[in-house]
């Protein structure tokens, strides 16, 4: 049943096409609203200076040769649309959501930022810098976010290890942002993704919007990712005691890690039930363990985020999580089938929303691979007990990535939780 539904969903995707040198893909399931995302290879892994990508993200929808910032806001609201910008380690995503039929306006609006953004000094000083500082401060005060940022830095150092947030000491200038935008906003670095819109119609709109545009054609570059691992401890107050226990690997995403993540996740399929995770029933009350899987184009970071009100409870939960992780190499039979089924459901259900669709499409579009969920489900089905054991053993033999955020004098070290 799941395979048939996935197949139907896959057929609704158009083949990725090149429109004016830009990759375009869309899916239309007949919903009353539509959305278009301009996806740009301008994530933090590509920035030439720390914090530049974060600043560029906050320049989105500011003044262009066609509209002022106020004009962009007023016209978008007249159409009832919603504009948003988000930044990941690999991509800058500019998204507009709107009623069907308003595609020409919103495609033109978003493309104008890429082709004729003004990057005005007063907007940089009065809006961009304050928002960058506020977002960075909020991130530094959230233990989970801080732990994941530190984990990436330890795991990959440069490239994927670059922070999503500008530090107070990054000293990003307006010229830095302009230079990065000029390099990133080139046709080889852009893909346009749509939902609720016909692929042919979107292709034509993109061609029209970018016709005669003065954007370049050079691709941004980043060194291939290498996994390192390491341990760090950061004092923090005002939030839960936090540990991140992780492992990484360079190369394409391994479907066995999706199964491992599903197996260890304490989230139950039945409300008020502890579920069958080897972690959920053994951790102290009040603590939580979250399975974290972050695949990228050329590497993956997998881990367990442990949080709780006391260092003692977090330590005990971390021991349970580490033991369960190491014992997972022996997963087989019905337990492996159940974990694989959960992994497939998680992959398929992520396509229920636009964020999941765009996330699934992003890497596939740039990699010129088939943008369907069918291939993902098939790759999970191919993982047998031997392949699963080999993958888990390989990743856990690497140097762990261990981060402690909170009361560092009482939080455990890596060797105290079984690593």
SEBA-850821 format. One record per residue (C-alpha): x, y, z. Coordinates in pm, 1 decimal. Example, Ala and Ser with C-alpha at 12.3 -4.5 7.8 and 13.67 -1.06 7.14 Angstrom:
! residues 2
<xx->1230.0 yy->-450.0 zz->780.0>
<xx->1367.0 yy->-106.0 zz->714.0>
! end
This chain:
! residues 419
<xx->0.0 yy->0.0 zz->0.0>
<xx->275.8 yy->244.5 zz->96.9>
<xx->469.1 yy->159.1 zz->-219.6>
<xx->160.6 yy->222.8 zz->-438.9>
<xx->96.4 yy->559.4 zz->-275.1>
<xx->461.4 yy->653.0 zz->-306.9>
<xx->453.9 yy->552.8 zz->-672.5>
<xx->153.5 yy->776.5 zz->-734.8>
<xx->328.6 yy->1061.7 zz->-560.3>
<xx->645.3 yy->1006.4 zz->-761.6>
<xx->455.3 yy->1018.5 zz->-1090.8>
<xx->311.9 yy->1359.1 zz->-998.3>
<xx->664.1 yy->1506.3 zz->-1003.7>
<xx->790.1 yy->1642.2 zz->-1331.0>
<xx->1133.3 yy->1543.9 zz->-1447.8>
<xx->1387.5 yy->1802.2 zz->-1343.6>
<xx->1447.7 yy->2036.8 zz->-1636.6>
<xx->1693.8 yy->2314.1 zz->-1707.1>
<xx->1524.2 yy->2647.0 zz->-1762.4>
<xx->1754.4 yy->2932.6 zz->-1860.4>
<xx->2036.0 yy->2736.1 zz->-1696.5>
<xx->1837.9 yy->2688.3 zz->-1373.4>
<xx->1701.0 yy->2353.7 zz->-1255.6>
<xx->1321.9 yy->2348.4 zz->-1215.4>
<xx->1095.1 yy->2084.5 zz->-1057.6>
<xx->734.3 yy->2102.0 zz->-944.9>
<xx->449.8 yy->1888.9 zz->-813.8>
<xx->79.9 yy->1968.5 zz->-838.0>
<xx->-161.4 yy->1768.9 zz->-625.2>
<xx->-453.6 yy->2005.9 zz->-685.5>
<xx->-422.7 yy->2198.6 zz->-358.5>
<xx->-586.4 yy->2546.1 zz->-346.4>
<xx->-259.7 yy->2722.7 zz->-262.5>
<xx->79.3 yy->2716.0 zz->-429.1>
<xx->437.4 yy->2775.0 zz->-319.4>
<xx->761.0 yy->2842.9 zz->-501.3>
<xx->1108.6 yy->2818.8 zz->-351.0>
<xx->1424.6 yy->2957.3 zz->-506.3>
<xx->1694.3 yy->2731.1 zz->-364.7>
<xx->2046.7 yy->2872.4 zz->-381.7>
<xx->2378.3 yy->2709.5 zz->-296.4>
<xx->2454.5 yy->2984.9 zz->-46.6>
<xx->2453.4 yy->2792.8 zz->280.1>
<xx->2713.5 yy->2843.3 zz->549.9>
<xx->2944.3 yy->2573.5 zz->405.8>
<xx->3005.9 yy->2797.6 zz->103.8>
<xx->3059.9 yy->3130.1 zz->280.7>
<xx->3407.6 yy->3284.2 zz->245.1>
<xx->3384.4 yy->3444.9 zz->587.9>
<xx->3193.3 yy->3337.5 zz->902.4>
<xx->2849.4 yy->3494.7 zz->925.4>
<xx->2818.7 yy->3612.1 zz->564.5>
<xx->2551.9 yy->3354.9 zz->472.4>
<xx->2350.3 yy->3449.8 zz->781.0>
<xx->2362.3 yy->3817.2 zz->680.4>
<xx->2267.4 yy->3737.0 zz->319.8>
<xx->1963.3 yy->3542.5 zz->438.5>
<xx->1836.5 yy->3848.7 zz->621.9>
<xx->1876.3 yy->4064.1 zz->309.7>
<xx->1603.7 yy->3858.1 zz->141.5>
<xx->1305.8 yy->4058.8 zz->14.2>
<xx->1477.3 yy->4392.3 zz->64.3>
<xx->1506.9 yy->4664.1 zz->-202.2>
<xx->1566.3 yy->4563.4 zz->-563.2>
<xx->1571.7 yy->4751.9 zz->-892.4>
<xx->1199.3 yy->4670.9 zz->-928.2>
<xx->1066.2 yy->4732.5 zz->-576.6>
<xx->1155.7 yy->4892.8 zz->-248.4>
<xx->1133.3 yy->4687.8 zz->70.3>
<xx->803.2 yy->4857.5 zz->154.8>
<xx->675.5 yy->4795.1 zz->-195.9>
<xx->757.1 yy->4424.5 zz->-166.6>
<xx->566.2 yy->4400.2 zz->162.0>
<xx->262.9 yy->4596.4 zz->39.2>
<xx->228.7 yy->4412.9 zz->-291.3>
<xx->269.9 yy->4071.1 zz->-128.8>
<xx->2.1 yy->4151.4 zz->125.4>
<xx->-232.0 yy->4271.7 zz->-150.0>
<xx->-206.1 yy->3922.0 zz->-295.3>
<xx->-239.7 yy->3761.2 zz->48.9>
<xx->95.5 yy->3588.7 zz->9.7>
<xx->352.6 yy->3486.6 zz->269.3>
<xx->726.9 yy->3535.2 zz->216.6>
<xx->1001.4 yy->3357.3 zz->412.9>
<xx->1373.5 yy->3291.0 zz->397.8>
<xx->1565.8 yy->3009.5 zz->566.8>
<xx->1928.1 yy->2905.4 zz->580.4>
<xx->2080.2 yy->2559.8 zz->606.0>
<xx->2440.6 yy->2451.4 zz->586.2>
<xx->2407.6 yy->2397.5 zz->213.8>
<xx->2122.7 yy->2614.6 zz->89.1>
<xx->1956.5 yy->2952.5 zz->115.1>
<xx->1582.5 yy->2905.1 zz->52.0>
<xx->1356.3 yy->3191.6 zz->-54.2>
<xx->992.4 yy->3085.0 zz->-39.2>
<xx->661.1 yy->3243.8 zz->-127.9>
<xx->322.0 yy->3088.4 zz->-54.1>
<xx->14.7 yy->3222.7 zz->-231.1>
<xx->-320.3 yy->3148.2 zz->-392.5>
<xx->-314.1 yy->2958.4 zz->-719.2>
<xx->-301.1 yy->3193.2 zz->-1013.3>
<xx->-68.1 yy->3446.5 zz->-850.0>
<xx->247.3 yy->3267.7 zz->-962.1>
<xx->366.4 yy->3533.8 zz->-1210.8>
<xx->391.1 yy->3805.1 zz->-945.1>
<xx->570.9 yy->3596.1 zz->-684.0>
<xx->818.1 yy->3434.1 zz->-924.2>
<xx->905.4 yy->3781.4 zz->-1050.7>
<xx->936.9 yy->3914.9 zz->-694.9>
<xx->1176.9 yy->3643.7 zz->-578.7>
<xx->1384.5 yy->3639.0 zz->-894.5>
<xx->1434.6 yy->4015.6 zz->-870.8>
<xx->1626.6 yy->3969.4 zz->-544.6>
<xx->1866.4 yy->3733.3 zz->-720.3>
<xx->1904.5 yy->3948.3 zz->-1030.7>
<xx->1884.8 yy->4307.4 zz->-904.8>
<xx->1917.4 yy->4321.8 zz->-525.7>
<xx->2044.8 yy->4665.5 zz->-421.8>
<xx->2202.3 yy->4568.8 zz->-86.6>
<xx->2158.1 yy->4920.0 zz->53.3>
<xx->2381.7 yy->5029.6 zz->336.6>
<xx->2102.0 yy->5172.9 zz->550.5>
<xx->1905.3 yy->4846.1 zz->525.8>
<xx->2216.3 yy->4654.1 zz->625.2>
<xx->2274.4 yy->4873.0 zz->930.9>
<xx->1914.4 yy->4928.6 zz->1037.0>
<xx->1760.4 yy->4589.3 zz->968.4>
<xx->2003.1 yy->4315.4 zz->871.0>
<xx->2260.7 yy->4360.0 zz->1149.1>
<xx->2002.3 yy->4387.8 zz->1434.1>
<xx->1815.3 yy->4077.8 zz->1314.1>
<xx->2138.0 yy->3880.2 zz->1270.1>
<xx->2242.1 yy->3972.5 zz->1624.1>
<xx->1899.9 yy->3882.6 zz->1766.8>
<xx->1893.2 yy->3543.1 zz->1592.2>
<xx->2249.3 yy->3465.5 zz->1699.6>
<xx->2170.8 yy->3557.6 zz->2060.1>
<xx->1857.8 yy->3340.8 zz->2062.5>
<xx->2052.4 yy->3047.2 zz->1918.7>
<xx->2328.3 yy->3082.9 zz->2178.1>
<xx->2069.8 yy->3071.4 zz->2457.5>
<xx->1907.3 yy->2749.9 zz->2334.4>
<xx->2110.2 yy->2450.3 zz->2460.4>
<xx->1991.0 yy->2213.3 zz->2187.5>
<xx->2077.4 yy->2454.0 zz->1905.9>
<xx->2410.0 yy->2532.7 zz->2066.6>
<xx->2493.2 yy->2164.2 zz->2104.4>
<xx->2415.2 yy->2089.3 zz->1740.0>
<xx->2621.4 yy->2386.6 zz->1620.2>
<xx->2918.6 yy->2269.1 zz->1827.0>
<xx->2867.8 yy->1912.3 zz->1708.1>
<xx->2894.2 yy->2017.3 zz->1343.9>
<xx->3207.6 yy->2216.4 zz->1417.2>
<xx->3371.9 yy->1915.6 zz->1584.3>
<xx->3248.4 yy->1667.5 zz->1327.4>
<xx->3343.6 yy->1850.6 zz->1008.7>
<xx->3553.5 yy->2151.5 zz->1117.8>
<xx->3523.8 yy->2360.6 zz->801.1>
<xx->3253.9 yy->2341.0 zz->532.6>
<xx->2961.4 yy->2167.4 zz->701.3>
<xx->3122.4 yy->2264.7 zz->1030.3>
<xx->3059.3 yy->2634.4 zz->963.1>
<xx->2794.6 yy->2780.2 zz->1191.0>
<xx->2453.8 yy->2889.2 zz->1066.9>
<xx->2483.4 yy->3197.5 zz->1284.9>
<xx->2715.0 yy->3495.6 zz->1279.5>
<xx->2919.4 yy->3531.5 zz->1596.3>
<xx->2958.3 yy->3865.6 zz->1776.1>
<xx->3317.2 yy->3871.3 zz->1650.8>
<xx->3252.6 yy->3786.8 zz->1284.0>
<xx->3262.9 yy->4153.1 zz->1165.6>
<xx->3070.2 yy->4096.3 zz->843.1>
<xx->3068.7 yy->4401.4 zz->617.7>
<xx->2824.3 yy->4503.7 zz->346.0>
<xx->3094.3 yy->4444.7 zz->84.8>
<xx->3137.9 yy->4088.9 zz->216.1>
<xx->2767.5 yy->4022.3 zz->159.9>
<xx->2770.7 yy->4176.2 zz->-188.6>
<xx->3069.4 yy->3970.6 zz->-296.8>
<xx->2919.7 yy->3646.1 zz->-167.4>
<xx->2584.9 yy->3721.1 zz->-333.8>
<xx->2753.9 yy->3797.7 zz->-666.6>
<xx->2928.5 yy->3460.2 zz->-654.4>
<xx->2636.9 yy->3254.6 zz->-520.8>
<xx->2360.2 yy->3403.7 zz->-734.0>
<xx->2467.8 yy->3230.6 zz->-1053.1>
<xx->2261.9 yy->2995.9 zz->-1265.6>
<xx->2456.2 yy->2684.1 zz->-1177.5>
<xx->2379.6 yy->2740.4 zz->-809.6>
<xx->2002.9 yy->2792.3 zz->-835.7>
<xx->1707.6 yy->2553.6 zz->-843.3>
<xx->1339.2 yy->2648.0 zz->-844.6>
<xx->1095.0 yy->2415.0 zz->-669.1>
<xx->717.7 yy->2444.9 zz->-679.4>
<xx->409.8 yy->2286.4 zz->-524.4>
<xx->55.2 yy->2346.8 zz->-640.9>
<xx->182.3 yy->2462.3 zz->-979.3>
<xx->226.0 yy->2293.0 zz->-1313.7>
<xx->587.3 yy->2221.8 zz->-1402.1>
<xx->555.0 yy->2362.2 zz->-1754.7>
<xx->400.1 yy->2683.2 zz->-1625.9>
<xx->672.5 yy->2726.0 zz->-1364.5>
<xx->943.8 yy->2662.9 zz->-1623.1>
<xx->801.8 yy->2932.7 zz->-1848.6>
<xx->779.1 yy->3181.7 zz->-1561.4>
<xx->1140.2 yy->3114.8 zz->-1461.6>
<xx->1258.0 yy->3158.6 zz->-1819.5>
<xx->1075.4 yy->3490.9 zz->-1842.7>
<xx->1198.9 yy->3613.1 zz->-1504.6>
<xx->1562.3 yy->3531.7 zz->-1576.8>
<xx->1565.8 yy->3626.9 zz->-1943.2>
<xx->1840.2 yy->3882.2 zz->-1993.2>
<xx->1933.7 yy->3867.2 zz->-1625.3>
<xx->2288.1 yy->3967.8 zz->-1543.5>
<xx->2357.4 yy->3680.7 zz->-1303.7>
<xx->2666.9 yy->3473.8 zz->-1370.2>
<xx->2718.3 yy->3106.7 zz->-1439.3>
<xx->3005.0 yy->3011.0 zz->-1205.6>
<xx->2947.4 yy->2755.9 zz->-930.0>
<xx->3036.1 yy->2807.4 zz->-565.2>
<xx->3286.7 yy->2561.6 zz->-427.3>
<xx->3341.5 yy->2381.3 zz->-99.8>
<xx->3598.3 yy->2116.8 zz->-12.2>
<xx->3462.8 yy->1761.4 zz->11.5>
<xx->3350.0 yy->1686.1 zz->364.6>
<xx->3568.8 yy->1483.9 zz->601.5>
<xx->3451.6 yy->1352.4 zz->936.2>
<xx->3676.0 yy->1413.7 zz->1238.4>
<xx->3479.7 yy->1399.6 zz->1566.6>
<xx->3589.5 yy->1531.7 zz->1904.4>
<xx->3470.4 yy->1644.5 zz->2245.9>
<xx->3386.9 yy->1985.8 zz->2389.9>
<xx->3214.1 yy->2128.2 zz->2697.1>
<xx->3043.5 yy->2467.1 zz->2728.9>
<xx->2909.8 yy->2625.9 zz->3045.6>
<xx->2547.0 yy->2737.1 zz->3016.4>
<xx->2271.7 yy->2838.6 zz->3255.0>
<xx->1896.9 yy->2882.1 zz->3227.5>
<xx->1818.0 yy->2577.0 zz->3017.5>
<xx->1813.4 yy->2197.3 zz->3043.4>
<xx->2137.2 yy->2004.4 zz->3090.3>
<xx->2228.7 yy->1884.8 zz->2741.0>
<xx->2449.5 yy->1620.5 zz->2582.6>
<xx->2496.0 yy->1532.3 zz->2218.1>
<xx->2637.8 yy->1188.1 zz->2140.4>
<xx->2707.5 yy->1153.3 zz->1772.1>
<xx->2897.0 yy->990.2 zz->1489.6>
<xx->2945.5 yy->1096.8 zz->1131.6>
<xx->3057.7 yy->970.5 zz->796.1>
<xx->3158.0 yy->1123.9 zz->466.0>
<xx->2993.6 yy->1013.6 zz->144.2>
<xx->2632.8 yy->961.3 zz->29.0>
<xx->2358.2 yy->910.7 zz->284.8>
<xx->2336.7 yy->550.9 zz->410.4>
<xx->1977.7 yy->420.3 zz->438.4>
<xx->2091.3 yy->199.6 zz->728.6>
<xx->2129.3 yy->514.5 zz->938.9>
<xx->1764.9 yy->602.9 zz->877.7>
<xx->1674.1 yy->259.4 zz->1013.8>
<xx->1906.6 yy->308.3 zz->1310.9>
<xx->1749.3 yy->645.3 zz->1385.1>
<xx->1399.7 yy->494.8 zz->1373.2>
<xx->1504.9 yy->202.7 zz->1594.9>
<xx->1653.6 yy->420.9 zz->1867.8>
<xx->1392.6 yy->698.0 zz->1858.9>
<xx->1192.0 yy->688.1 zz->2185.0>
<xx->891.4 yy->844.7 zz->2012.3>
<xx->599.8 yy->603.2 zz->2042.5>
<xx->355.4 yy->522.6 zz->1764.7>
<xx->73.6 yy->499.3 zz->2019.4>
<xx->-28.2 yy->784.4 zz->2249.0>
<xx->48.3 yy->732.1 zz->2619.7>
<xx->266.4 yy->433.8 zz->2533.0>
<xx->640.9 yy->408.3 zz->2588.3>
<xx->682.7 yy->221.7 zz->2263.0>
<xx->938.7 yy->-47.5 zz->2192.8>
<xx->1251.3 yy->164.4 zz->2167.3>
<xx->1539.0 yy->22.4 zz->2375.2>
<xx->1579.0 yy->372.3 zz->2521.1>
<xx->1228.9 yy->494.3 zz->2611.0>
<xx->1158.6 yy->266.0 zz->2906.1>
<xx->1503.9 yy->280.4 zz->3063.7>
<xx->1582.0 yy->651.7 zz->3098.1>
<xx->1512.1 yy->845.8 zz->3421.4>
<xx->1180.5 yy->1027.6 zz->3445.3>
<xx->1201.5 yy->1386.5 zz->3327.4>
<xx->1486.2 yy->1325.7 zz->3083.1>
<xx->1448.3 yy->1298.7 zz->2707.8>
<xx->1646.9 yy->1142.3 zz->2424.8>
<xx->1596.9 yy->1256.7 zz->2068.1>
<xx->1733.4 yy->1072.0 zz->1767.7>
<xx->1899.4 yy->1314.8 zz->1524.4>
<xx->1980.5 yy->1230.6 zz->1162.6>
<xx->2120.1 yy->1506.1 zz->940.3>
<xx->2211.7 yy->1390.1 zz->588.7>
<xx->2392.3 yy->1629.0 zz->354.3>
<xx->2506.1 yy->1606.4 zz->-5.7>
<xx->2839.9 yy->1444.6 zz->82.4>
<xx->2822.8 yy->1351.5 zz->452.7>
<xx->2590.1 yy->1252.6 zz->736.0>
<xx->2580.9 yy->1334.8 zz->1105.0>
<xx->2385.9 yy->1096.7 zz->1327.8>
<xx->2340.8 yy->1133.5 zz->1700.2>
<xx->2133.3 yy->1130.7 zz->2015.4>
<xx->2041.1 yy->1455.2 zz->2190.2>
<xx->1996.7 yy->1395.4 zz->2563.5>
<xx->1835.1 yy->1660.7 zz->2784.5>
<xx->1702.7 yy->1683.9 zz->3138.0>
<xx->1675.4 yy->1904.9 zz->3446.8>
<xx->1971.5 yy->1745.4 zz->3627.8>
<xx->2320.5 yy->1640.6 zz->3526.0>
<xx->2276.2 yy->1309.9 zz->3708.6>
<xx->1963.3 yy->1220.8 zz->3514.0>
<xx->2120.8 yy->1320.6 zz->3184.9>
<xx->2424.2 yy->1106.0 zz->3263.1>
<xx->2208.9 yy->798.7 zz->3328.7>
<xx->2003.7 yy->859.3 zz->3013.7>
<xx->2323.4 yy->901.1 zz->2811.3>
<xx->2452.7 yy->567.2 zz->2938.7>
<xx->2128.8 yy->399.4 zz->2831.4>
<xx->2140.5 yy->566.6 zz->2490.2>
<xx->2504.6 yy->474.4 zz->2430.9>
<xx->2445.4 yy->111.9 zz->2530.4>
<xx->2142.8 yy->89.3 zz->2300.1>
<xx->2343.1 yy->239.5 zz->2015.7>
<xx->2626.1 yy->-9.2 zz->2051.4>
<xx->2389.1 yy->-305.1 zz->2084.1>
<xx->2207.5 yy->-202.4 zz->1766.3>
<xx->2466.0 yy->-383.6 zz->1554.5>
<xx->2284.6 yy->-705.7 zz->1640.1>
<xx->1943.6 yy->-587.3 zz->1519.0>
<xx->1772.0 yy->-849.7 zz->1301.8>
<xx->1447.3 yy->-1030.6 zz->1234.8>
<xx->1121.8 yy->-862.5 zz->1330.2>
<xx->1302.3 yy->-584.5 zz->1518.9>
<xx->1486.0 yy->-485.0 zz->1201.4>
<xx->1166.9 yy->-505.7 zz->994.8>
<xx->985.5 yy->-284.3 zz->1243.9>
<xx->1264.6 yy->-23.9 zz->1241.6>
<xx->1272.1 yy->-28.4 zz->860.1>
<xx->895.1 yy->21.4 zz->847.1>
<xx->922.8 yy->319.1 zz->1082.5>
<xx->1201.0 yy->464.7 zz->869.6>
<xx->993.7 yy->429.3 zz->552.5>
<xx->690.9 yy->585.9 zz->716.5>
<xx->900.3 yy->879.7 zz->837.6>
<xx->1038.8 yy->932.3 zz->486.9>
<xx->697.5 yy->909.1 zz->321.6>
<xx->509.3 yy->1118.2 zz->578.2>
<xx->763.3 yy->1398.7 zz->546.3>
<xx->610.8 yy->1462.9 zz->203.7>
<xx->275.6 yy->1554.8 zz->357.5>
<xx->397.1 yy->1913.4 zz->398.5>
<xx->574.2 yy->2160.3 zz->173.1>
<xx->884.8 yy->2173.3 zz->390.6>
<xx->929.7 yy->1798.1 zz->356.6>
<xx->875.2 yy->1806.7 zz->-18.7>
<xx->1128.5 yy->2083.8 zz->-67.5>
<xx->1376.9 yy->1911.5 zz->164.7>
<xx->1345.7 yy->1587.5 zz->-32.2>
<xx->1376.4 yy->1763.7 zz->-365.5>
<xx->1666.4 yy->1995.0 zz->-284.4>
<xx->1961.9 yy->1757.9 zz->-286.8>
<xx->1809.6 yy->1535.3 zz->-556.6>
<xx->1757.9 yy->1825.8 zz->-794.1>
<xx->2116.5 yy->1948.1 zz->-766.1>
<xx->2249.1 yy->1592.5 zz->-792.0>
<xx->2045.7 yy->1524.5 zz->-1108.2>
<xx->1885.1 yy->1220.9 zz->-943.5>
<xx->1521.7 yy->1116.8 zz->-978.1>
<xx->1311.4 yy->1337.6 zz->-745.0>
<xx->1085.0 yy->1065.7 zz->-605.2>
<xx->1028.4 yy->896.0 zz->-272.0>
<xx->1019.7 yy->557.8 zz->-444.8>
<xx->1397.0 yy->534.6 zz->-460.4>
<xx->1427.7 yy->619.8 zz->-90.7>
<xx->1182.1 yy->348.2 zz->13.5>
<xx->1352.0 yy->95.1 zz->-213.6>
<xx->1694.4 yy->171.6 zz->-66.0>
<xx->1560.9 yy->109.2 zz->285.0>
<xx->1405.0 yy->-221.8 zz->175.3>
<xx->1743.0 yy->-338.0 zz->45.4>
<xx->1910.5 yy->-312.8 zz->389.2>
<xx->1932.7 yy->-660.8 zz->540.9>
<xx->2068.3 yy->-760.0 zz->882.1>
<xx->2426.0 yy->-801.0 zz->756.2>
<xx->2431.6 yy->-466.9 zz->576.3>
<xx->2275.9 yy->-292.4 zz->875.3>
<xx->2525.5 yy->-441.2 zz->1119.5>
<xx->2817.1 yy->-347.3 zz->893.9>
<xx->2699.6 yy->15.0 zz->858.0>
<xx->2636.8 yy->65.7 zz->1229.3>
<xx->2967.5 yy->-97.9 zz->1323.9>
<xx->3152.9 yy->122.2 zz->1076.0>
<xx->3007.3 yy->449.0 zz->1199.5>
<xx->3044.8 yy->368.2 zz->1569.7>
<xx->3411.1 yy->271.1 zz->1525.3>
<xx->3488.0 yy->629.1 zz->1425.1>
<xx->3580.3 yy->891.2 zz->1679.7>
<xx->3260.1 yy->1009.7 zz->1850.8>
<xx->3135.3 yy->1366.3 zz->1855.4>
<xx->3050.9 yy->1448.8 zz->2215.5>
<xx->2913.1 yy->1785.2 zz->2330.8>
<xx->2813.0 yy->1890.0 zz->2682.0>
<xx->2620.3 yy->2214.3 zz->2737.3>
<xx->2518.9 yy->2316.8 zz->3087.2>
<xx->2684.2 yy->2256.2 zz->3423.8>
<xx->3012.5 yy->2128.2 zz->3284.9>
<xx->3154.8 yy->2044.8 zz->3629.3>
<xx->2881.9 yy->1784.9 zz->3684.1>
<xx->2793.9 yy->1672.1 zz->3331.5>
<xx->2975.0 yy->1352.0 zz->3231.5>
<xx->3267.4 yy->1314.0 zz->2993.3>
<xx->3245.6 yy->1085.6 zz->2690.4>
<xx->3419.1 yy->791.6 zz->2859.7>
<xx->3179.3 yy->813.2 zz->3155.3>
<xx->2879.6 yy->724.6 zz->2940.2>
<xx->3041.4 yy->428.6 zz->2765.5>
<xx->3204.6 yy->586.9 zz->2462.4>
! end
